Amino acid sequence: MNFFIPKACFFTGHRAIKEAEAEKIKVHLNEEIEKKIQDGVLEFIAGGATGFDMMAEQAVLDMRAKYPDIKLRLYLPCINQAEEWNEHDRRRYFDYLVRADEVYYVSREKYTDGCMKKRNQAMVNASVCGIAYMVSDRSGTSQTIRMAEEKGIDVVKISV
């Protein structure tokens, strides 16, 4: 018996995005998502963090109008990820949780050292490709890209 497993693409990127660069990043992000869809990617995996993750989650949700078959999967590092965030970001976070097709918690515990790395590894393990926004090579984003590259997974890096 053969099961069809859709291709998945993960997102990884920095939390802090300069306001002056945000619109350019969005344009490139939408272009890359569209290319992935044309290549047969139907599932997109994001980590639920502020910044690039939320930008990517919104982009996938917006693209559903044109591509109703695409799915958004959230891979979250812990049950209290948004606990310390400001009200605006918390509202967005919980909105995306409701609108996602699947929410997977890497840990059902509260935040612990290493839970972000485990989340990133889980996203890589579930994907055939990635889209990243990285300006610093000393970050969780760069670590996630290295994880993917070690597995032979291509990661498109958005730059502005």
Rosetta blueprint (number, residue, H / E / L):
1 M L
2 N L
3 F L
4 F L
5 I L
6 P L
7 K E
8 A E
9 C E
10 F E
11 F E
12 T E
13 G E
14 H L
15 R L
16 A L
17 I L
18 K L
19 E H
20 A H
21 E H
22 A H
23 E H
24 K H
25 I H
26 K H
27 V H
28 H H
29 L H
30 N H
31 E H
32 E H
33 I H
34 E H
35 K H
36 K H
37 I H
38 Q H
39 D L
40 G L
41 V E
42 L E
43 E E
44 F E
45 I E
46 A E
47 G L
48 G L
49 A L
50 T L
51 G L
52 F H
53 D H
54 M H
55 M H
56 A H
57 E H
58 Q H
59 A H
60 V H
61 L H
62 D H
63 M H
64 R L
65 A L
66 K L
67 Y L
68 P L
69 D L
70 I L
71 K E
72 L E
73 R E
74 L E
75 Y E
76 L E
77 P L
78 C L
79 I L
80 N L
81 Q L
82 A L
83 E L
84 E L
85 W L
86 N L
87 E H
88 H H
89 D H
90 R H
91 R H
92 R H
93 Y H
94 F H
95 D H
96 Y H
97 L H
98 V H
99 R H
100 A L
101 D L
102 E E
103 V E
104 Y E
105 Y E
106 V L
107 S L
108 R L
109 E L
110 K L
111 Y L
112 T L
113 D L
114 G L
115 C H
116 M H
117 K H
118 K H
119 R H
120 N H
121 Q H
122 A H
123 M H
124 V H
125 N H
126 A L
127 S L
128 V L
129 C E
130 G E
131 I E
132 A E
133 Y E
134 M L
135 V L
136 S L
137 D L
138 R L
139 S L
140 G H
141 T H
142 S H
143 Q H
144 T H
145 I H
146 R H
147 M H
148 A H
149 E H
150 E H
151 K L
152 G L
153 I L
154 D E
155 V E
156 V E
157 K E
158 I E
159 S L
160 V L
